[in-house]
Amino acid sequence: MDKVIYFYYNMSIINQGRILLMRFIAILLASMGVTAHADTFMYRYPLNLTIKNNAVIEKKADVISCGLAHCYALVSGEIWSIGGNDFGQLGVPDNAQSAKTWLNTHVKASAIAAGANFGLAISNGRVLAVGDNSSAQLGLGDKANRYIWTDTGLNAKKITANYSNGYAINSDQKVYSSGSNSHGQRALGNFDDTALSWADTGLMATEIAAGGLHCYAIRIDGIVQAVGWGSSGQLGIGNTEDRSSWASTGLSATKIASGLKSGYVISNDLLYVTGSNTVGQLGTGDLQDKMSWFNSGVSATNVFSAFSHAYAIVNGNVYATGENDQGQLGLANRNNETSWRFTGISAKIVFPGAKNGYAMNNDGLYATGSIGDYVSYDTSWRIQSNQFTDIIDVNK
């Protein structure tokens, strides 16, 4: 039986101690099969404590986006979340601990993007944000963390997030940025790290992809632009300099993706790569960084990356390269790869995480790798897999 707890409280009246006490009592009762309600007034938030089969939620997901130790799923237009919650990134305010099962936030959205320990979403054309805000990455004018999805006041149709930044494209195709500017990654023409709200970067683009502390955009004329951290040549402009304004790479593209310090684009059906290659993530058969966009010789229709590994769709099949310490390449082992390898599965799209990946095809959703490699709290909700496995089996 579903056990749903409703908390009613006014934050200005009830102190944190009473909220914790109410939560403890309600959860204790729920564990015994009793539906409990902690009633005061003014604010109603449903906390779904039902121990749901994770596979059921994932099977229904249209989009999955993962940060360092948490994930979001869009299911029937609502945001579900799972994993670590140290910064409130799950968007379920009454659940202070990490979640081993998917929780329904009951927030409607059409797009989601997970940063390291925060999240962005688009709801009714507005950007919402939640979680870690230590670098003002939520774009709310301050640096206070948010524990519920909060309207940022920005209208947008596309979003992306990296370690400590958010980027959005509005209906006029203008690119906006939020968060840290330590490497000029906000594209504001300076390295001033004091801006706390979303700001227009002066670029009009059709696509954006955020990396560790850098970002790519496809300008409206089809030319790839890059900004931010350039230490490994990830900007693809022939050097390792940081850029605080959008720099033209001179390469036209239809698809872009970004890893921690690497970049990937599809240009004329060919895959080009640039940046860090310390674990073979560029798939060029070596471990040499690339300072400019390098033609990999791989013919691909799409490419995806999130950290130090990448996936490419080649003739409808998923190929992978790079770091594989958690089985994130889906190759049934944990050996890093320096060349693109066939994973044995076909897919239309891949949703990569820091140490994992989800592949979606007509038969459903398949998962590989693990979550939580960088955190101390319990993330045993994800059973590790070294190859793409039907999520029904992964979640057994």
Backbone torsions as a table, in degrees:
resi	resn	phi	psi	omega
1	MET	NA	140.6	176.0
2	ASP	-67.3	135.5	177.0
3	LYS	-117.3	106.2	-177.0
4	VAL	-116.0	126.4	-179.5
5	ILE	-104.5	134.3	175.1
6	TYR	-111.6	123.1	175.5
7	PHE	-99.6	130.9	175.4
8	TYR	-119.7	115.5	178.4
9	TYR	-158.2	157.4	174.7
10	ASN	-109.9	116.4	-174.2
11	MET	-60.1	-24.8	-179.4
12	SER	-78.1	-13.8	-175.2
13	ILE	-110.3	-39.4	-174.8
14	ILE	-97.6	125.4	-177.7
15	ASN	-79.3	169.3	-174.5
16	GLN	-62.7	-34.9	179.8
17	GLY	-60.1	-44.4	-179.6
18	ARG	-67.9	-36.1	178.6
19	ILE	-62.4	-43.1	178.9
20	LEU	-63.9	-40.8	179.0
21	LEU	-63.5	-46.3	178.8
22	MET	-58.5	-42.6	-178.0
23	ARG	-63.2	-43.5	-178.5
24	PHE	-62.6	-46.7	-179.5
25	ILE	-62.3	-44.8	-177.6
26	ALA	-64.5	-41.5	180.0
27	ILE	-67.3	-38.6	177.8
28	LEU	-60.9	-45.4	178.7
29	LEU	-64.7	-41.7	-179.9
30	ALA	-61.3	-36.4	180.0
31	SER	-65.4	-20.2	178.2
32	MET	-97.5	7.4	176.4
33	GLY	90.6	12.5	-177.7
34	VAL	-104.4	130.8	173.9
35	THR	-79.3	123.7	-174.7
36	ALA	-117.5	147.7	176.2
37	HIS	-129.8	122.6	174.1
38	ALA	-96.4	105.4	-167.6
39	ASP	-104.6	122.3	158.1
40	THR	-129.5	-106.2	178.3
41	PHE	-168.0	177.3	170.6
42	MET	82.5	-46.0	-173.3
43	TYR	-126.5	123.1	-176.4
44	ARG	-116.2	124.7	177.4
45	TYR	-139.1	119.9	-178.9
46	PRO	-81.4	125.1	175.7
47	LEU	-107.9	110.1	-177.3
48	ASN	-84.7	109.1	-178.7
49	LEU	-99.4	8.3	-179.9
50	THR	-60.6	131.8	176.0
51	ILE	-78.5	88.9	-177.0
52	LYS	-86.5	152.4	172.8
53	ASN	-71.2	116.7	-178.3
54	ASN	-54.6	-34.8	-177.2
55	ALA	-62.8	-34.0	-179.7
56	VAL	-62.6	-44.0	179.2
57	ILE	-66.2	-48.0	-176.9
58	GLU	-63.9	-35.9	179.0
59	LYS	-60.9	-30.5	-176.7
60	LYS	-90.7	-5.7	-173.1
61	ALA	-70.5	138.9	173.2
62	ASP	-92.6	-31.6	180.0
63	VAL	-143.1	141.4	171.5
64	ILE	-129.2	134.7	178.5
65	SER	-134.7	128.9	-173.9
66	CYS	-119.5	141.1	172.2
67	GLY	-98.5	-149.9	-179.9
68	LEU	-66.3	-42.2	-176.1
69	ALA	-145.7	23.3	176.0
70	HIS	-145.0	160.1	177.9
71	CYS	-137.5	153.7	171.0
72	TYR	-118.5	148.0	173.9
73	ALA	-132.4	137.6	172.0
74	LEU	-95.4	115.3	-178.4
75	VAL	-125.4	113.8	-179.1
76	SER	52.3	39.6	175.7
77	GLY	78.7	11.4	176.9
78	GLU	-120.7	148.5	-179.8
79	ILE	-86.6	124.9	170.2
80	TRP	-110.7	150.9	-178.4
81	SER	-139.9	157.2	-177.9
82	ILE	-156.3	152.4	174.0
83	GLY	109.0	-149.0	-176.7
84	GLY	-69.7	149.2	-176.1
85	ASN	-140.9	27.3	-177.9
86	ASP	-58.8	-28.1	-177.0
87	PHE	-111.0	9.2	-176.8
88	GLY	80.1	16.4	-173.4
89	GLN	-68.6	-13.3	177.7
90	LEU	-75.1	-19.8	178.9
91	GLY	73.3	22.7	176.8
92	VAL	-121.3	91.2	-165.9
93	PRO	-60.9	-26.5	-177.2
94	ASP	-90.2	5.0	178.7
95	ASN	-115.5	95.4	-173.7
96	ALA	-80.3	-18.6	-175.7
97	GLN	-94.9	169.5	172.8
98	SER	-66.0	153.8	-176.2
99	ALA	-113.5	127.9	178.6
100	LYS	-88.8	-14.0	178.1
101	THR	-125.0	154.7	-179.6
102	TRP	-64.3	132.0	178.5
103	LEU	-111.6	133.3	177.9
104	ASN	-84.2	117.4	178.5
105	THR	-79.6	-13.5	-178.2
106	HIS	63.4	22.7	176.4
107	VAL	-100.3	126.0	179.1
108	LYS	-78.1	138.6	-179.8
109	ALA	-156.8	157.6	176.4
110	SER	-112.8	-11.9	178.9
111	ALA	-153.9	150.0	177.5
112	ILE	-139.9	152.5	175.9
113	ALA	-149.4	123.9	179.7
114	ALA	-95.7	128.0	168.9
115	GLY	-91.2	-167.2	-177.7
116	ALA	-55.0	-57.6	-179.9
117	ASN	-134.3	31.1	178.5
118	PHE	-147.1	176.6	180.0
119	GLY	-145.9	151.6	172.7
120	LEU	-122.6	150.9	177.1
121	ALA	-148.8	159.2	173.1
122	ILE	-114.3	122.4	179.2
123	SER	-130.7	118.4	-176.9
124	ASN	52.9	38.4	176.8
125	GLY	81.3	1.2	-179.0
126	ARG	-110.1	144.9	177.1
127	VAL	-82.8	125.1	173.2
128	LEU	-105.6	155.7	-179.2
129	ALA	-144.6	153.7	-179.0
130	VAL	-155.7	152.9	171.5
131	GLY	99.5	-148.2	-176.0
132	ASP	-59.1	130.4	-179.4
133	ASN	-133.2	25.9	-175.6
134	SER	-65.3	-21.1	176.8
135	SER	-111.6	16.9	-177.1
136	ALA	61.1	28.9	-178.4
137	GLN	-70.0	-15.1	178.0
138	LEU	-80.2	-13.1	176.5
139	GLY	68.7	34.4	-174.5
140	LEU	-106.1	8.1	177.1
141	GLY	86.0	6.3	177.9
142	ASP	-151.1	-171.4	179.8
143	LYS	-123.9	27.1	178.4
144	ALA	-88.6	133.8	176.8
145	ASN	-62.7	153.2	176.1
146	ARG	-119.0	138.0	-175.4
147	TYR	-109.0	-3.6	171.3
148	ILE	-131.6	155.5	178.5
149	TRP	-62.7	124.1	-171.5
150	THR	-121.9	133.9	178.3
151	ASP	-67.4	123.9	-178.8
152	THR	-87.7	-10.5	-178.7
153	GLY	88.0	-1.0	-179.1
154	LEU	-99.6	132.6	172.9
155	ASN	-87.7	138.0	-178.7
156	ALA	-158.4	160.2	175.6
157	LYS	-118.4	-15.5	176.5
158	LYS	-141.5	146.4	179.7
159	ILE	-140.4	155.9	170.9
160	THR	-152.5	160.0	-177.8
161	ALA	-143.0	148.6	172.7
162	ASN	-122.9	-152.2	-174.1
163	TYR	-58.4	-46.2	-176.9
164	SER	-143.1	29.9	179.8
165	ASN	-140.3	153.8	170.2
166	GLY	-121.6	149.4	176.3
167	TYR	-136.9	145.4	-178.5
168	ALA	-145.8	148.7	172.7
169	ILE	-113.7	126.0	-180.0
170	ASN	-90.9	-175.5	-175.8
171	SER	-66.7	-19.5	176.2
172	ASP	-91.4	7.2	179.5
173	GLN	69.6	17.4	175.4
174	LYS	-81.7	139.2	-179.8
175	VAL	-95.0	127.4	177.1
176	TYR	-113.4	152.6	179.1
177	SER	-133.4	158.0	175.1
178	SER	-143.3	162.5	171.6
179	GLY	99.1	-155.0	-175.4
180	SER	-63.0	148.2	177.9
181	ASN	-130.8	26.9	-174.1
182	SER	-61.8	-26.6	178.8
183	HIS	-119.8	18.0	-179.2
184	GLY	78.4	11.8	-172.3
185	GLN	-68.2	-9.8	176.9
186	ARG	-80.6	-8.6	176.2
187	ALA	61.4	42.7	-179.6
188	LEU	-106.8	6.7	177.6
189	GLY	82.4	12.1	179.1
190	ASN	-153.8	179.6	177.5
191	PHE	-115.7	22.5	178.7
192	ASP	-70.2	124.7	-174.9
193	ASP	-105.0	29.8	-175.4
194	THR	-104.2	-11.9	-179.2
195	ALA	-68.0	132.2	-173.7
196	LEU	-112.6	-6.7	-176.1
197	SER	-122.8	169.9	174.7
198	TRP	-59.7	140.7	179.8
199	ALA	-138.4	144.1	177.2
200	ASP	-70.3	126.5	-177.9
201	THR	-88.8	-6.0	178.5
202	GLY	86.0	6.5	-179.8
203	LEU	-111.6	142.6	171.9
204	MET	-109.5	127.6	-171.9
205	ALA	-145.5	164.7	178.3
206	THR	-105.8	-25.5	-179.0
207	GLU	-141.4	151.4	175.0
208	ILE	-139.5	149.8	176.9
209	ALA	-148.5	120.0	-176.4
210	ALA	-97.4	138.6	176.7
211	GLY	-105.8	-150.3	-177.8
212	GLY	-60.3	-62.5	176.2
213	LEU	-138.3	37.1	177.8
214	HIS	-146.1	170.8	-178.5
215	CYS	-149.6	147.6	173.4
216	TYR	-115.4	152.1	174.3
217	ALA	-144.3	145.6	171.1
218	ILE	-96.6	108.6	-179.7
219	ARG	-60.5	159.9	-175.3
220	ILE	-61.4	-16.9	175.6
221	ASP	-92.3	5.1	175.8
222	GLY	92.6	-2.3	-178.1
223	ILE	-88.3	133.8	-179.3
224	VAL	-73.5	131.1	175.9
225	GLN	-112.7	151.1	179.9
226	ALA	-140.5	152.0	-178.7
227	VAL	-153.2	152.6	173.1
228	GLY	103.7	-142.8	-173.8
229	TRP	-64.8	128.6	-177.9
230	GLY	-126.2	18.7	-168.9
231	SER	-57.6	-28.0	-178.2
232	SER	-115.6	15.4	-178.3
233	GLY	82.9	13.8	-174.5
234	GLN	-66.8	-15.3	177.6
235	LEU	-78.2	-16.7	176.8
236	GLY	70.9	31.1	-177.1
237	ILE	-115.8	16.3	172.7
238	GLY	89.4	4.3	179.0
239	ASN	-151.8	-176.1	-177.7
240	THR	-112.1	20.4	-179.5
241	GLU	-76.9	146.5	170.2
242	ASP	-75.1	149.5	176.1
243	ARG	-126.8	132.5	-179.8
244	SER	-100.7	-1.7	173.2
245	SER	-130.4	155.6	-179.7
246	TRP	-58.4	128.0	178.7
247	ALA	-111.0	131.5	179.0
248	SER	-76.8	130.6	178.8
249	THR	-88.7	-13.3	-179.2
250	GLY	80.0	-1.0	-177.9
251	LEU	-104.1	130.9	175.8
252	SER	-87.1	148.9	-177.0
253	ALA	-155.9	159.7	176.0
254	THR	-112.9	-22.3	179.2
255	LYS	-135.2	144.4	176.3
256	ILE	-137.9	151.1	175.0
257	ALA	-149.8	156.5	-177.0
258	SER	-138.4	135.6	171.6
259	GLY	-99.1	-165.5	-179.1
260	LEU	-58.8	-49.7	178.0
261	LYS	-138.7	36.5	-178.9
262	SER	-143.1	163.5	-178.8
263	GLY	-139.9	154.6	-176.4
264	TYR	-143.1	134.6	174.4
265	VAL	-139.5	154.5	171.7
266	ILE	-106.0	119.5	179.0
267	SER	-130.0	118.7	-177.1
268	ASN	52.4	43.8	177.4
269	ASP	68.1	8.6	176.9
270	LEU	-110.8	145.8	-178.9
271	LEU	-91.0	122.3	175.9
272	TYR	-111.2	144.8	-176.2
273	VAL	-134.7	158.1	176.9
274	THR	-156.6	159.1	172.8
275	GLY	100.2	-152.6	-175.5
276	SER	-64.3	139.5	-179.9
277	ASN	-138.0	30.4	-172.5
278	THR	-64.0	-26.2	178.4
279	VAL	-121.4	19.6	177.1
280	GLY	83.3	15.9	-173.2
281	GLN	-67.0	-14.5	177.4
282	LEU	-85.8	-15.1	176.7
283	GLY	69.2	30.5	-176.5
284	THR	-99.0	8.4	177.9
285	GLY	81.5	7.9	179.4
286	ASP	-145.6	-172.8	179.4
287	LEU	-119.6	24.1	-177.7
288	GLN	-90.9	130.6	174.7
289	ASP	-64.2	153.8	178.3
290	LYS	-118.0	128.3	-177.6
291	MET	-87.3	-21.0	179.8
292	SER	-131.0	164.4	-179.1
293	TRP	-61.8	124.7	-173.6
294	PHE	-112.6	129.4	178.6
295	ASN	-74.6	111.8	-177.3
296	SER	-75.8	-14.8	-177.2
297	GLY	81.0	0.9	-179.7
298	VAL	-92.3	128.7	175.1
299	SER	-90.0	117.4	-174.4
300	ALA	-140.0	157.1	178.3
301	THR	-103.0	-20.3	177.6
302	ASN	-158.8	161.0	-178.6
303	VAL	-147.0	147.6	-175.1
304	PHE	-142.6	140.5	176.7
305	SER	-156.5	153.2	178.6
306	ALA	-137.1	-26.5	-176.2
307	PHE	-143.1	-100.7	-179.7
308	SER	-120.4	27.0	173.2
309	HIS	-142.7	163.9	-175.8
310	ALA	-148.0	156.1	175.9
311	TYR	-126.1	145.1	175.6
312	ALA	-132.2	144.4	175.2
313	ILE	-95.5	115.4	-178.5
314	VAL	-122.5	113.0	-176.9
315	ASN	53.0	38.4	178.4
316	GLY	81.8	-2.6	-178.9
317	ASN	-105.1	151.9	-179.3
318	VAL	-91.9	122.8	173.1
319	TYR	-112.4	151.5	-176.5
320	ALA	-140.6	155.7	177.8
321	THR	-154.3	159.0	174.8
322	GLY	107.1	-149.9	-175.8
323	GLU	-66.2	141.0	-174.5
324	ASN	-144.4	28.1	-175.2
325	ASP	-66.3	-21.0	178.0
326	GLN	-113.9	14.8	-179.5
327	GLY	77.4	18.4	-173.5
328	GLN	-68.7	-16.0	178.5
329	LEU	-79.4	-17.2	178.7
330	GLY	73.8	31.4	-175.5
331	LEU	-106.1	13.8	177.9
332	ALA	67.3	24.5	174.5
333	ASN	-155.1	-176.2	178.5
334	ARG	-123.6	30.8	179.4
335	ASN	-92.3	131.3	173.8
336	ASN	-61.5	152.0	178.6
337	GLU	-125.2	139.5	177.2
338	THR	-102.9	-4.5	177.5
339	SER	-129.9	155.8	-179.6
340	TRP	-67.3	126.9	-178.2
341	ARG	-121.2	141.0	178.6
342	PHE	-71.8	129.7	-177.0
343	THR	-86.2	-9.3	-179.2
344	GLY	89.7	7.2	-178.8
345	ILE	-133.3	147.7	173.5
346	SER	-98.6	155.2	-179.3
347	ALA	-163.5	157.7	174.2
348	LYS	-92.4	-30.5	-176.1
349	ILE	-155.2	151.4	176.1
350	VAL	-125.6	135.5	176.7
351	PHE	-107.2	103.0	-177.0
352	PRO	-88.3	149.7	172.0
353	GLY	-122.7	-174.7	-177.7
354	ALA	-59.7	-39.6	-178.5
355	LYS	-136.8	26.8	-177.0
356	ASN	-153.7	176.4	176.0
357	GLY	-157.6	145.6	172.9
358	TYR	-117.6	131.0	176.6
359	ALA	-113.6	131.3	-178.2
360	MET	-114.8	127.6	173.5
361	ASN	-134.7	-170.4	-175.5
362	ASN	-66.7	-18.6	-179.5
363	ASP	-89.8	-12.4	179.1
364	GLY	138.0	-150.3	-173.7
365	LEU	-117.9	136.3	-178.3
366	TYR	-125.7	143.2	-175.3
367	ALA	-125.6	150.1	173.9
368	THR	-146.7	156.2	178.6
369	GLY	88.9	-157.0	-177.8
370	SER	-150.6	169.4	178.0
371	ILE	-118.5	147.1	169.3
372	GLY	94.7	18.9	-178.3
373	ASP	-62.9	-25.2	-174.3
374	TYR	-104.3	8.8	-173.8
375	VAL	-125.2	159.6	-176.9
376	SER	-96.3	-19.2	-176.9
377	TYR	-79.8	166.1	-172.2
378	ASP	-69.9	120.1	175.2
379	THR	-125.9	35.2	-177.4
380	SER	-71.7	1.6	176.3
381	TRP	-63.4	-23.0	178.8
382	ARG	-106.0	110.3	174.6
383	ILE	-73.5	126.0	-175.4
384	GLN	-68.3	140.7	177.3
385	SER	-135.9	141.0	-179.7
386	ASN	-96.4	1.2	177.3
387	GLN	-148.2	159.6	-179.7
388	PHE	-63.6	117.3	-175.2
389	THR	-127.0	139.8	177.1
390	ASP	-51.9	130.6	-173.6
391	ILE	-63.6	-17.7	172.6
392	ILE	-61.0	-42.5	-179.6
393	ASP	-76.9	-37.1	-179.9
394	VAL	-60.3	-36.4	-173.8
395	ASN	-92.5	6.5	-179.9
396	LYS	-65.0	NA	NA
